[in-house]
């Protein structure tokens, strides 16, 4: 399967790196196009077998899947450019552009003959470059086999979930924006660690490993977070005092309000 990625910015570049590190798509079957060469040259230095070009049509002409990873205001222009070069009979089109729905993308993809490709919204986060993304996929006009294969590809790059399109905004908030929220927690905990006496790098190392441990516990036990909190919260102990102080400062409501604020519908 040949994949063409249009755009080598933050998300397009991250996807290219993740795919090139994986085993499902050979690096020589990955094509990346970008209007400027600097980012392409960087990718090429990292993965010499990667195909790079500044010509979008050249990138998509042999593709089985085209991934749009451009700025929202560039999508229509790029689709108009590439759609004469895309064979809808075997090539699907996926958008990684936040806020763009399948209906609008389908209108732009229409060549006037009623034929439309399998169309996807694919919303990963930037951890896709390290093969640890949480990716949401919504599909239209695709077969079950196509969906399974796309899930396989993105599961190798972390975890992937096939969802109804109306859940994409919530998924974006939880996982894509969520990367920034998790990093903000790490930064806050680092600052607390420094105030408590640790060097900043040591505090970062401690907090990162603590978060890995928390996630691993939930994955291993299949338990609810509150059940694991109860295991380390003794009556009158330090943990419950810290938790109550965080809640008094609005920890849970602020997380929920932040997620709701970043859910674009």
HUBELQUI-V280822 format. One record per residue. N is the residue number from 1. PSI is psi in whole degrees, -180 to 180 (NA if undefined). OMEGA is omega in whole degrees, -180 to 180 (NA if undefined). D_LAST is the distance of its C-alpha to the last C-alpha in whole Angstrom. Layout:
n:N psi:PSI omega:OMEGA d_last:D_LAST
n:N psi:PSI omega:OMEGA d_last:D_LAST
This chain:
n:1 psi:128 omega:180 d_last:33
n:2 psi:132 omega:-179 d_last:32
n:3 psi:130 omega:175 d_last:29
n:4 psi:127 omega:179 d_last:28
n:5 psi:119 omega:180 d_last:26
n:6 psi:108 omega:-177 d_last:25
n:7 psi:127 omega:-178 d_last:25
n:8 psi:29 omega:177 d_last:27
n:9 psi:-152 omega:-175 d_last:24
n:10 psi:-52 omega:-176 d_last:23
n:11 psi:-42 omega:179 d_last:21
n:12 psi:-44 omega:178 d_last:23
n:13 psi:-40 omega:178 d_last:26
n:14 psi:-42 omega:178 d_last:25
n:15 psi:-45 omega:180 d_last:25
n:16 psi:-43 omega:-180 d_last:28
n:17 psi:-44 omega:179 d_last:30
n:18 psi:-46 omega:180 d_last:29
n:19 psi:-41 omega:-178 d_last:30
n:20 psi:-28 omega:178 d_last:33
n:21 psi:-18 omega:-177 d_last:34
n:22 psi:-176 omega:-177 d_last:33
n:23 psi:-12 omega:-173 d_last:35
n:24 psi:-45 omega:180 d_last:34
n:25 psi:117 omega:176 d_last:33
n:26 psi:141 omega:-179 d_last:36
n:27 psi:-34 omega:-180 d_last:36
n:28 psi:-10 omega:178 d_last:38
n:29 psi:11 omega:179 d_last:35
n:30 psi:126 omega:-180 d_last:32
n:31 psi:132 omega:180 d_last:32
n:32 psi:130 omega:176 d_last:30
n:33 psi:149 omega:-180 d_last:30
n:34 psi:144 omega:-176 d_last:29
n:35 psi:-32 omega:177 d_last:30
n:36 psi:156 omega:-172 d_last:32
n:37 psi:-17 omega:-172 d_last:35
n:38 psi:-49 omega:-179 d_last:35
n:39 psi:-34 omega:177 d_last:32
n:40 psi:-41 omega:180 d_last:33
n:41 psi:-37 omega:177 d_last:37
n:42 psi:-46 omega:178 d_last:35
n:43 psi:-42 omega:-178 d_last:34
n:44 psi:-36 omega:177 d_last:37
n:45 psi:-36 omega:-180 d_last:39
n:46 psi:-38 omega:-176 d_last:37
n:47 psi:95 omega:-171 d_last:37
n:48 psi:-25 omega:-178 d_last:40
n:49 psi:-10 omega:179 d_last:40
n:50 psi:141 omega:177 d_last:36
n:51 psi:124 omega:-180 d_last:36
n:52 psi:149 omega:-179 d_last:35
n:53 psi:157 omega:172 d_last:35
n:54 psi:1 omega:-178 d_last:33
n:55 psi:110 omega:-177 d_last:33
n:56 psi:-42 omega:-180 d_last:30
n:57 psi:-37 omega:177 d_last:32
n:58 psi:-37 omega:-179 d_last:35
n:59 psi:-38 omega:-171 d_last:32
n:60 psi:-14 omega:-169 d_last:30
n:61 psi:-29 omega:-180 d_last:34
n:62 psi:11 omega:-171 d_last:35
n:63 psi:150 omega:170 d_last:31
n:64 psi:-18 omega:176 d_last:30
n:65 psi:128 omega:175 d_last:27
n:66 psi:128 omega:179 d_last:25
n:67 psi:120 omega:179 d_last:22
n:68 psi:115 omega:-179 d_last:20
n:69 psi:54 omega:-178 d_last:20
n:70 psi:173 omega:178 d_last:20
n:71 psi:148 omega:-176 d_last:18
n:72 psi:-39 omega:-177 d_last:15
n:73 psi:-6 omega:179 d_last:18
n:74 psi:-9 omega:-171 d_last:20
n:75 psi:-51 omega:-177 d_last:19
n:76 psi:-45 omega:180 d_last:20
n:77 psi:-44 omega:-179 d_last:23
n:78 psi:-41 omega:179 d_last:24
n:79 psi:-44 omega:178 d_last:23
n:80 psi:-35 omega:-179 d_last:25
n:81 psi:-43 omega:-170 d_last:28
n:82 psi:-22 omega:-170 d_last:28
n:83 psi:-29 omega:174 d_last:27
n:84 psi:-19 omega:-176 d_last:31
n:85 psi:-4 omega:-175 d_last:32
n:86 psi:129 omega:178 d_last:30
n:87 psi:103 omega:-175 d_last:32
n:88 psi:-16 omega:-178 d_last:29
n:89 psi:-23 omega:180 d_last:32
n:90 psi:-9 omega:-175 d_last:31
n:91 psi:124 omega:175 d_last:29
n:92 psi:163 omega:179 d_last:25
n:93 psi:128 omega:179 d_last:22
n:94 psi:142 omega:177 d_last:19
n:95 psi:132 omega:173 d_last:17
n:96 psi:18 omega:-174 d_last:16
n:97 psi:118 omega:180 d_last:14
n:98 psi:140 omega:176 d_last:11
n:99 psi:-3 omega:180 d_last:8
n:100 psi:125 omega:-179 d_last:10
n:101 psi:164 omega:-179 d_last:10
n:102 psi:-38 omega:-178 d_last:13
n:103 psi:-47 omega:-180 d_last:14
n:104 psi:-44 omega:179 d_last:14
n:105 psi:-40 omega:180 d_last:16
n:106 psi:-38 omega:178 d_last:18
n:107 psi:-42 omega:180 d_last:19
n:108 psi:-32 omega:-178 d_last:20
n:109 psi:-18 omega:-177 d_last:22
n:110 psi:123 omega:179 d_last:24
n:111 psi:0 omega:180 d_last:28
n:112 psi:-5 omega:-180 d_last:29
n:113 psi:7 omega:179 d_last:31
n:114 psi:-12 omega:-179 d_last:28
n:115 psi:132 omega:179 d_last:28
n:116 psi:149 omega:-179 d_last:25
n:117 psi:168 omega:165 d_last:25
n:118 psi:130 omega:-171 d_last:23
n:119 psi:136 omega:-176 d_last:20
n:120 psi:148 omega:160 d_last:18
n:121 psi:125 omega:-180 d_last:15
n:122 psi:114 omega:-176 d_last:16
n:123 psi:95 omega:174 d_last:15
n:124 psi:-171 omega:166 d_last:18
n:125 psi:176 omega:-171 d_last:19
n:126 psi:-13 omega:177 d_last:22
n:127 psi:-1 omega:177 d_last:24
n:128 psi:-27 omega:-180 d_last:24
n:129 psi:-24 omega:178 d_last:27
n:130 psi:15 omega:177 d_last:29
n:131 psi:38 omega:179 d_last:28
n:132 psi:34 omega:-180 d_last:26
n:133 psi:157 omega:162 d_last:22
n:134 psi:115 omega:-172 d_last:20
n:135 psi:133 omega:176 d_last:18
n:136 psi:138 omega:-178 d_last:16
n:137 psi:128 omega:171 d_last:17
n:138 psi:143 omega:-173 d_last:15
n:139 psi:157 omega:174 d_last:18
n:140 psi:139 omega:178 d_last:19
n:141 psi:24 omega:179 d_last:23
n:142 psi:160 omega:175 d_last:24
n:143 psi:164 omega:177 d_last:27
n:144 psi:-38 omega:179 d_last:27
n:145 psi:-40 omega:178 d_last:29
n:146 psi:-43 omega:179 d_last:27
n:147 psi:-44 omega:-179 d_last:24
n:148 psi:-42 omega:-178 d_last:27
n:149 psi:-42 omega:179 d_last:28
n:150 psi:-40 omega:176 d_last:25
n:151 psi:-41 omega:179 d_last:24
n:152 psi:-45 omega:-180 d_last:28
n:153 psi:-48 omega:-175 d_last:27
n:154 psi:-21 omega:173 d_last:24
n:155 psi:-29 omega:176 d_last:26
n:156 psi:-20 omega:-179 d_last:29
n:157 psi:22 omega:-180 d_last:27
n:158 psi:-119 omega:173 d_last:26
n:159 psi:143 omega:-179 d_last:24
n:160 psi:149 omega:-178 d_last:21
n:161 psi:128 omega:175 d_last:19
n:162 psi:121 omega:-175 d_last:19
n:163 psi:163 omega:170 d_last:16
n:164 psi:149 omega:-176 d_last:14
n:165 psi:-33 omega:-177 d_last:11
n:166 psi:-8 omega:175 d_last:8
n:167 psi:-6 omega:-179 d_last:10
n:168 psi:-44 omega:179 d_last:9
n:169 psi:-41 omega:179 d_last:6
n:170 psi:-40 omega:177 d_last:9
n:171 psi:-39 omega:178 d_last:12
n:172 psi:-43 omega:-180 d_last:11
n:173 psi:-46 omega:-176 d_last:11
n:174 psi:-39 omega:-170 d_last:14
n:175 psi:-41 omega:-179 d_last:16
n:176 psi:-58 omega:172 d_last:15
n:177 psi:-31 omega:-177 d_last:15
n:178 psi:-29 omega:175 d_last:17
n:179 psi:-45 omega:180 d_last:20
n:180 psi:-38 omega:-179 d_last:20
n:181 psi:-41 omega:178 d_last:20
n:182 psi:-42 omega:179 d_last:23
n:183 psi:-35 omega:177 d_last:24
n:184 psi:-38 omega:175 d_last:24
n:185 psi:-45 omega:179 d_last:26
n:186 psi:-43 omega:180 d_last:28
n:187 psi:-44 omega:-180 d_last:29
n:188 psi:-43 omega:180 d_last:29
n:189 psi:-36 omega:175 d_last:32
n:190 psi:-45 omega:-180 d_last:34
n:191 psi:-40 omega:176 d_last:34
n:192 psi:-41 omega:179 d_last:35
n:193 psi:-38 omega:177 d_last:38
n:194 psi:-42 omega:179 d_last:39
n:195 psi:-30 omega:180 d_last:40
n:196 psi:-7 omega:172 d_last:42
n:197 psi:-6 omega:179 d_last:44
n:198 psi:152 omega:169 d_last:42
n:199 psi:153 omega:-174 d_last:42
n:200 psi:-45 omega:-179 d_last:39
n:201 psi:-38 omega:178 d_last:39
n:202 psi:-40 omega:178 d_last:40
n:203 psi:-42 omega:178 d_last:38
n:204 psi:-46 omega:179 d_last:35
n:205 psi:-43 omega:-179 d_last:37
n:206 psi:-47 omega:-177 d_last:37
n:207 psi:-42 omega:179 d_last:33
n:208 psi:-46 omega:-180 d_last:32
n:209 psi:-34 omega:178 d_last:35
n:210 psi:-42 omega:178 d_last:34
n:211 psi:-40 omega:175 d_last:30
n:212 psi:-44 omega:-180 d_last:32
n:213 psi:-42 omega:179 d_last:34
n:214 psi:-45 omega:179 d_last:31
n:215 psi:-40 omega:-180 d_last:29
n:216 psi:-37 omega:178 d_last:32
n:217 psi:-47 omega:-180 d_last:33
n:218 psi:-42 omega:180 d_last:30
n:219 psi:-41 omega:-177 d_last:30
n:220 psi:-39 omega:-174 d_last:34
n:221 psi:-17 omega:-176 d_last:34
n:222 psi:27 omega:-173 d_last:31
n:223 psi:169 omega:175 d_last:31
n:224 psi:144 omega:179 d_last:29
n:225 psi:-38 omega:-177 d_last:28
n:226 psi:-33 omega:178 d_last:30
n:227 psi:-39 omega:179 d_last:33
n:228 psi:-32 omega:174 d_last:34
n:229 psi:-43 omega:-180 d_last:33
n:230 psi:-31 omega:-179 d_last:36
n:231 psi:-28 omega:-177 d_last:38
n:232 psi:8 omega:-178 d_last:39
n:233 psi:99 omega:-179 d_last:38
n:234 psi:150 omega:180 d_last:42
n:235 psi:128 omega:179 d_last:43
n:236 psi:9 omega:-174 d_last:44
n:237 psi:-179 omega:-177 d_last:43
n:238 psi:-38 omega:-175 d_last:41
n:239 psi:-45 omega:-178 d_last:38
n:240 psi:-33 omega:177 d_last:37
n:241 psi:-43 omega:178 d_last:38
n:242 psi:-43 omega:179 d_last:36
n:243 psi:-44 omega:-179 d_last:33
n:244 psi:-37 omega:177 d_last:34
n:245 psi:-40 omega:178 d_last:34
n:246 psi:-43 omega:180 d_last:30
n:247 psi:-38 omega:178 d_last:29
n:248 psi:-29 omega:178 d_last:31
n:249 psi:0 omega:174 d_last:29
n:250 psi:28 omega:-175 d_last:26
n:251 psi:-61 omega:-176 d_last:25
n:252 psi:-49 omega:178 d_last:23
n:253 psi:-37 omega:-178 d_last:21
n:254 psi:-36 omega:176 d_last:20
n:255 psi:-47 omega:-178 d_last:19
n:256 psi:-44 omega:180 d_last:16
n:257 psi:-38 omega:177 d_last:15
n:258 psi:-43 omega:177 d_last:15
n:259 psi:-44 omega:180 d_last:13
n:260 psi:-38 omega:-179 d_last:10
n:261 psi:-31 omega:-177 d_last:10
n:262 psi:10 omega:177 d_last:9
n:263 psi:104 omega:-177 d_last:6
n:264 psi:123 omega:-179 d_last:4
n:265 psi:NA omega:NA d_last:0
